[in-house]
């Protein structure tokens, strides 16, 4: 009897578990049990306004929620954790806490100590980073910024489809990532 292998897939900013649909299907066909939790306050309709508490939600809140999620599943072994962008940073934090058997990181957000505010990142996040009080409010990116920074290789129909699924993100989490705050330090 083989041990069931679980993959916990963590989405990035503005997303949800839906981001992982193709990966989940692929790995499920290979025999893995895939889990795609939504981060706190992300399980909302894209057209809905954000929960005001989202703005001050820290990466630490996301990590604690994910630790609780993993514990609630009572896996036989530690799961493989797969993360994209901010989810990749969260995956690294979870691994440093001993929650993962392995990591798969897809363009992870950089932890503290790794400079990542290059021109393309600043251009993508410009509408967020230069709005007063962005660090404590939920935010969304404009379509043009999404296309420039994340969806430039997709055709226009897919760009519109994926942008239409996006939700708001935490200003605090963006601040922690951009400015090397303690939540992003990894041992």
Backbone bond lengths (Angstrom), bond angles and torsions (degrees), N, CA, C in turn:
res aa  C-N    CA-C-N  psi(-1)  N-CA   C-N-CA  omega(-1)  CA-C   N-CA-C  phi
1 X - - - 1.451 - - 1.523 109.14 -
2 X 1.325 116.04 127.23 1.463 119.71 -179.37 1.524 109.95 -90.82
3 X 1.322 114.40 154.33 1.457 120.80 178.36 1.526 108.52 -80.22
4 X 1.321 116.32 133.50 1.462 120.87 178.02 1.516 109.39 -65.18
5 X 1.324 116.44 130.25 1.457 120.54 178.20 1.519 109.31 -100.79
6 X 1.310 115.08 127.47 1.456 122.65 -178.24 1.519 110.35 -109.83
7 X 1.321 114.48 142.31 1.465 120.94 172.78 1.517 107.31 -121.70
8 X 1.334 115.59 125.73 1.462 121.40 173.10 1.516 106.10 -102.25
9 X 1.331 115.72 119.09 1.462 122.52 -176.39 1.528 109.41 -104.65
10 X 1.335 116.57 121.06 1.462 121.80 -175.05 1.528 109.40 -109.55
11 X 1.315 115.31 120.32 1.464 121.01 -178.56 1.523 111.39 -76.26
12 X 1.313 114.97 167.43 1.450 121.80 178.63 1.519 112.58 -96.88
13 X 1.321 114.86 -165.82 1.465 121.14 -178.64 1.522 110.98 -57.97
14 X 1.318 114.61 146.41 1.462 124.94 174.61 1.525 113.44 65.83
15 X 1.327 117.53 8.68 1.453 119.81 -173.53 1.507 114.34 -110.22
16 X 1.306 113.66 -159.79 1.454 123.12 178.36 1.514 108.35 -164.56
17 X 1.316 115.93 179.32 1.456 120.68 179.11 1.519 112.64 -56.23
18 X 1.324 117.01 -25.00 1.465 121.75 179.27 1.529 112.20 -59.18
19 X 1.340 117.95 -25.53 1.471 120.66 179.00 1.529 112.03 -55.30
20 X 1.309 116.55 -27.93 1.456 122.07 -171.68 1.522 114.36 -94.78
21 X 1.321 118.53 8.65 1.462 121.59 -172.94 1.534 112.92 -51.10
22 X 1.312 118.42 -51.04 1.479 120.69 -177.82 1.526 111.28 -67.10
23 X 1.341 117.02 -41.96 1.465 120.07 178.54 1.529 110.13 -64.06
24 X 1.318 115.95 -42.94 1.469 120.78 -179.47 1.521 110.19 -60.31
25 X 1.309 116.94 -46.34 1.468 120.26 178.57 1.522 111.26 -61.03
26 X 1.331 116.89 -44.83 1.464 121.34 -179.50 1.528 111.27 -60.26
27 X 1.335 116.68 -51.03 1.457 119.85 -176.10 1.527 112.75 -73.45
28 X 1.310 117.75 -29.24 1.469 120.18 175.24 1.525 109.68 -63.89
29 X 1.327 116.82 -41.86 1.467 120.83 177.02 1.520 111.89 -62.72
30 X 1.320 117.55 -25.51 1.475 122.37 178.64 1.530 112.27 -86.73
31 X 1.340 117.20 0.05 1.456 120.82 176.16 1.519 116.07 100.96
32 X 1.315 118.15 2.62 1.457 120.86 178.19 1.521 109.85 -85.18
33 X 1.313 116.34 151.56 1.461 121.72 171.49 1.521 105.97 -99.06
34 X 1.330 116.18 118.01 1.457 121.53 -172.90 1.521 111.42 -105.84
35 X 1.311 114.75 139.97 1.464 122.91 -178.97 1.526 107.42 -126.06
36 X 1.344 116.42 130.16 1.459 120.80 -176.52 1.534 110.31 -129.09
37 X 1.324 116.97 71.91 1.469 118.93 -178.12 1.527 111.84 -68.50
38 X 1.327 114.51 150.29 1.457 120.41 171.38 1.525 107.79 -88.00
39 X 1.319 116.65 138.22 1.452 119.70 174.72 1.534 109.43 -67.85
40 X 1.314 115.14 160.51 1.470 122.15 -179.19 1.537 111.04 -48.93
41 X 1.320 115.52 131.91 1.473 125.25 178.07 1.533 113.98 65.86
42 X 1.325 118.69 14.09 1.465 121.67 178.92 1.529 112.63 -99.68
43 X 1.310 117.31 -11.38 1.466 120.58 -177.91 1.528 109.69 -87.82
44 X 1.331 114.93 65.50 1.462 121.80 -178.81 1.528 108.48 -133.76
45 X 1.318 115.48 160.49 1.461 120.00 174.15 1.527 108.70 -66.21
46 X 1.322 118.11 137.69 1.467 120.11 -178.65 1.527 114.11 -55.15
47 X 1.310 117.10 -31.98 1.462 120.05 -178.61 1.531 112.01 -80.66
48 X 1.317 117.50 -13.46 1.467 121.04 -179.13 1.528 109.57 -72.67
49 X 1.279 114.78 148.77 1.457 118.88 173.62 1.521 109.39 -69.42
50 X 1.323 117.66 154.81 1.463 120.44 -178.53 1.527 111.92 -73.97
51 X 1.308 115.33 153.01 1.457 120.68 170.35 1.526 106.11 -65.80
52 X 1.336 119.39 128.44 1.466 120.42 -177.02 1.530 113.41 -59.76
53 X 1.322 117.63 -24.43 1.474 120.47 178.69 1.526 112.02 -69.28
54 X 1.336 117.21 -18.40 1.460 120.58 -179.99 1.521 111.45 -58.95
55 X 1.314 117.91 -38.06 1.459 121.55 -175.76 1.513 114.41 -56.28
56 X 1.322 117.72 -33.66 1.468 121.41 -178.06 1.535 112.30 -106.77
57 X 1.307 116.16 17.34 1.462 120.07 177.58 1.522 108.86 -78.91
58 X 1.315 115.53 127.10 1.462 122.87 -177.32 1.533 111.36 -92.24
59 X 1.314 114.68 159.79 1.465 119.27 171.30 1.529 110.33 -56.55
60 X 1.331 116.40 -32.95 1.469 120.68 178.84 1.526 110.57 -62.74
61 X 1.335 117.70 -37.46 1.468 120.21 175.64 1.522 110.06 -61.89
62 X 1.342 116.29 -45.19 1.458 120.18 179.29 1.537 110.58 -60.68
63 X 1.328 116.04 -43.87 1.470 120.17 -178.79 1.532 110.71 -63.13
64 X 1.313 116.56 -46.30 1.478 119.22 178.88 1.521 111.43 -60.90
65 X 1.334 116.63 -42.35 1.468 119.88 177.42 1.526 110.94 -60.97
66 X 1.330 116.43 -42.17 1.465 120.17 -179.91 1.523 111.38 -68.25
67 X 1.333 117.32 -38.82 1.471 119.83 174.67 1.523 110.38 -59.96
68 X 1.325 117.30 -44.89 1.464 121.49 178.03 1.524 110.88 -62.60
69 X 1.329 116.61 -40.37 1.462 121.21 178.62 1.527 110.14 -60.74
70 X 1.326 116.07 -48.41 1.478 120.41 -179.28 1.529 110.39 -62.49
71 X 1.327 117.43 -44.05 1.471 120.60 177.97 1.517 111.77 -62.21
72 X 1.335 117.15 -38.03 1.469 120.70 -177.79 1.524 112.09 -66.70
73 X 1.309 117.52 -23.59 1.463 121.36 -179.72 1.524 112.29 -80.33
74 X 1.322 117.17 -16.37 1.473 122.54 179.14 1.533 111.18 47.27
75 X 1.341 115.78 52.73 1.459 121.18 178.20 1.527 110.18 -61.27
76 X 1.334 116.74 149.20 1.476 120.84 175.87 1.521 111.66 -68.85
77 X 1.311 116.13 -31.05 1.467 122.15 177.33 1.521 107.56 -136.10
78 X 1.321 115.85 163.24 1.466 118.84 176.35 1.528 108.50 -61.17
79 X 1.323 117.54 140.14 1.466 120.07 -177.20 1.525 112.36 -78.12
80 X 1.308 114.58 162.98 1.453 121.63 164.49 1.528 104.25 -76.70
81 X 1.314 117.12 134.86 1.457 119.86 178.06 1.521 107.98 -114.55
82 X 1.320 114.43 126.95 1.454 122.41 -179.08 1.526 107.24 -116.18
83 X 1.310 117.20 129.09 1.455 119.34 -178.55 1.506 112.54 -136.71
84 X 1.324 114.97 144.76 1.457 121.59 177.58 1.527 109.96 -117.05
85 X 1.315 116.90 131.55 1.454 123.97 176.09 1.532 110.44 55.73
86 X 1.336 118.79 -119.32 1.464 119.65 177.16 1.529 110.13 -58.78
87 X 1.332 117.13 -34.81 1.464 120.80 176.63 1.521 111.87 -62.78
88 X 1.332 117.39 -29.93 1.469 121.28 175.76 1.513 111.73 -68.83
89 X 1.322 116.43 -37.39 1.468 120.39 175.03 1.529 109.82 -66.91
90 X 1.329 116.58 -44.01 1.469 119.98 177.84 1.526 110.49 -60.73
91 X 1.333 117.20 -39.04 1.467 121.18 178.18 1.526 110.91 -61.58
92 X 1.337 117.10 -40.58 1.464 120.65 179.12 1.529 111.48 -65.69
93 X 1.329 116.05 -39.59 1.467 120.06 178.21 1.525 109.33 -64.28
94 X 1.328 117.00 -43.80 1.472 120.83 178.34 1.526 111.05 -62.12
95 X 1.325 116.99 -41.35 1.463 120.13 179.29 1.525 111.06 -63.71
96 X 1.335 116.86 -40.37 1.463 120.42 178.18 1.522 111.25 -63.01
97 X 1.322 116.61 -23.90 1.467 121.72 177.48 1.523 112.39 -91.39
98 X 1.337 116.93 4.57 1.461 120.77 175.86 1.517 115.31 84.41
99 X 1.333 118.14 18.49 1.466 120.65 -175.00 1.524 114.35 -89.74
100 X 1.330 118.41 -7.34 1.469 120.66 -173.19 1.519 112.26 -122.34
101 X 1.329 115.33 147.56 1.462 119.99 171.22 1.522 110.10 -88.15
102 X 1.336 116.45 -26.39 1.460 123.04 178.93 1.522 107.86 -162.03
103 X 1.334 115.17 160.87 1.468 120.91 178.41 1.515 110.12 -123.26
104 X 1.309 115.49 145.80 1.459 123.14 167.67 1.523 104.83 -127.08
105 X 1.325 116.64 117.51 1.457 121.48 -174.91 1.519 109.77 -115.82
106 X 1.331 115.55 125.11 1.457 122.17 178.96 1.519 108.28 -112.46
107 X 1.301 116.90 109.83 1.461 124.58 -176.02 1.534 111.55 39.42
108 X 1.331 116.91 61.53 1.471 118.95 -176.78 1.518 112.54 -68.58
109 X 1.331 115.23 146.31 1.460 120.06 170.58 1.528 107.01 -62.64
110 X 1.307 115.57 144.93 1.461 120.32 -175.73 1.525 111.81 -76.37
111 X 1.335 116.29 138.43 1.465 119.32 173.13 1.526 110.05 -74.61
112 X 1.319 115.32 168.83 1.464 120.69 177.55 1.527 109.37 -54.36
113 X 1.317 115.27 140.13 1.455 120.71 178.50 1.519 113.20 100.04
114 X 1.314 117.62 -13.31 1.469 121.09 177.37 1.521 107.45 -112.38
115 X 1.311 116.21 115.47 1.459 120.90 -177.22 1.520 109.75 -70.43
116 X 1.326 116.16 125.15 1.461 119.48 -179.03 1.521 113.66 -133.68
117 X 1.317 117.83 5.03 1.466 119.70 -179.72 1.526 110.71 -85.52
118 X 1.322 114.75 63.88 1.457 121.11 177.08 1.529 109.17 -80.71
119 X 1.309 116.68 170.25 1.459 121.51 -176.38 1.520 111.80 -52.19
120 X 1.325 118.31 -46.87 1.471 120.44 -176.58 1.525 111.80 -63.11
121 X 1.325 117.66 -36.33 1.467 121.23 178.44 1.528 109.73 -69.08
122 X 1.325 116.31 -45.66 1.464 119.78 179.37 1.531 110.22 -61.95
123 X 1.330 117.39 -42.30 1.466 120.66 179.30 1.532 110.49 -62.97
124 X 1.311 117.77 -39.72 1.464 121.31 179.39 1.521 110.95 -65.93
125 X 1.324 117.22 -46.07 1.463 122.46 -173.27 1.532 113.83 -93.09
126 X 1.309 117.56 2.15 1.462 122.06 -176.55 1.526 113.51 -46.61
127 X 1.343 119.76 -49.74 1.469 119.22 -177.96 1.531 113.62 -63.02
128 X 1.316 117.06 -21.58 1.463 120.96 179.49 1.519 110.45 -89.85
129 X 1.318 117.08 -52.97 1.461 122.06 -172.13 1.528 114.52 -66.49
130 X 1.321 117.34 -19.72 1.451 118.83 -177.60 1.526 112.69 -115.32
131 X 1.324 114.92 28.64 1.459 120.85 174.47 1.528 106.79 -108.88
132 X 1.329 117.09 127.46 1.456 121.12 -177.66 1.530 110.52 -55.32
133 X 1.315 116.09 137.32 1.470 124.61 -179.99 1.526 114.00 68.73
134 X 1.343 118.15 17.03 1.462 119.12 -179.04 1.524 111.22 -58.95
135 X 1.327 116.59 -27.84 1.459 121.55 -175.82 1.528 113.31 -70.81
136 X 1.315 118.07 -7.77 1.458 118.96 179.86 1.528 113.09 -133.62
137 X 1.319 116.56 18.58 1.458 121.22 179.96 1.523 111.11 -130.14
138 X 1.332 116.73 150.52 1.467 119.35 171.84 1.531 108.98 -65.39
139 X 1.307 117.00 150.07 1.456 119.62 179.06 1.523 110.97 -143.37
140 X 1.301 114.90 158.99 1.459 123.11 173.74 1.522 107.14 -131.67
141 X 1.314 116.11 154.69 1.460 119.86 176.58 1.518 109.83 -95.95
142 X 1.306 115.34 151.10 1.455 120.20 174.04 1.529 108.64 -72.74
143 X 1.311 115.61 153.85 1.466 121.54 -178.18 1.527 111.55 -53.63
144 X 1.316 117.79 -45.08 1.465 121.41 -177.25 1.532 111.46 -60.36
145 X 1.326 116.34 -37.20 1.462 119.99 179.72 1.524 111.03 -71.77
146 X 1.332 116.65 -37.99 1.467 119.90 175.39 1.523 110.34 -60.31
147 X 1.326 116.09 -47.50 1.466 120.09 -178.81 1.519 109.93 -60.93
148 X 1.330 117.19 -48.35 1.462 120.34 -178.16 1.533 111.74 -60.19
149 X 1.314 116.71 -47.37 1.453 119.97 -171.77 1.510 116.48 -88.65
150 X 1.335 117.69 -24.14 1.458 118.36 -171.05 1.512 115.89 -136.81
151 X 1.320 118.39 -24.51 1.458 118.60 -171.85 1.529 113.17 -122.98
152 X 1.317 117.03 21.04 1.461 120.95 -174.68 1.532 114.09 -66.60
153 X 1.319 118.06 -18.68 1.468 120.61 179.14 1.526 113.05 -93.32
154 X 1.330 117.22 -2.33 1.469 121.32 179.17 1.527 109.97 -90.44
155 X 1.330 114.84 156.29 1.462 117.60 173.21 1.528 108.66 -74.80
156 X 1.317 116.50 164.93 1.468 120.81 -173.15 1.524 112.85 -61.29
157 X 1.322 117.94 -37.81 1.477 120.19 178.48 1.524 111.29 -62.03
158 X 1.337 117.33 -44.37 1.467 120.48 178.62 1.526 111.06 -67.36
159 X 1.329 117.06 -36.90 1.462 120.05 176.82 1.523 110.44 -58.61
160 X 1.325 116.17 -48.37 1.467 120.51 179.98 1.531 111.06 -62.96
161 X 1.322 117.08 -42.93 1.464 121.90 -178.80 1.526 110.73 -60.99
162 X 1.325 116.35 -50.78 1.470 119.87 -176.91 1.524 112.20 -70.00
163 X 1.307 117.11 -38.65 1.462 119.56 177.28 1.522 110.19 -62.32
164 X 1.316 116.64 -37.93 1.466 121.64 179.22 1.513 113.98 -64.94
165 X 1.322 117.98 -16.34 1.468 122.11 179.26 1.530 112.59 -93.89
166 X 1.311 117.34 -11.20 1.463 120.96 -173.87 1.528 112.16 -74.72
167 X 1.326 114.09 149.71 1.466 122.10 179.62 1.531 108.56 -119.35
168 X 1.314 116.89 -179.56 1.466 121.88 178.61 1.533 111.18 -73.54
169 X 1.320 114.93 163.16 1.469 121.16 178.42 1.523 110.02 -130.63
170 X 1.308 114.17 164.01 1.459 122.85 -178.32 1.524 112.32 -75.42
171 X 1.338 115.66 127.09 1.459 120.14 173.32 1.520 111.53 -65.97
172 X 1.328 116.40 -35.77 1.472 120.13 179.11 1.525 110.61 -64.17
173 X 1.331 117.13 -44.78 1.470 120.31 179.32 1.531 110.86 -62.04
174 X 1.335 117.01 -42.06 1.466 120.60 177.97 1.524 110.64 -61.49
175 X 1.326 116.45 -41.57 1.461 121.56 178.60 1.524 111.14 -63.83
176 X 1.316 116.30 -43.98 1.474 120.23 -179.54 1.522 110.98 -60.70
177 X 1.318 116.83 -39.36 1.470 120.45 -179.78 1.528 110.54 -73.25
178 X 1.319 117.34 -47.81 1.465 121.22 -173.95 1.523 113.17 -67.79
179 X 1.342 116.76 -32.49 1.460 119.44 -171.22 1.525 114.00 -119.56
180 X 1.339 116.56 28.49 1.459 122.91 171.63 1.515 113.64 51.03
181 X 1.280 117.33 46.03 1.460 120.05 178.56 1.536 109.76 -77.06
182 X 1.332 117.59 161.38 1.471 121.60 -172.56 1.535 115.52 -51.19
183 X 1.307 118.01 -30.40 1.466 120.33 -179.35 1.517 112.79 -61.63
184 X 1.336 117.18 -21.07 1.469 120.11 -176.41 1.529 114.45 -99.39
185 X 1.327 117.15 3.15 1.465 119.45 176.78 1.525 109.26 -76.34
186 X 1.304 115.98 134.26 1.472 121.27 179.56 1.519 108.40 -124.19
187 X 1.331 116.06 131.96 1.464 121.28 177.02 1.514 107.86 -81.27
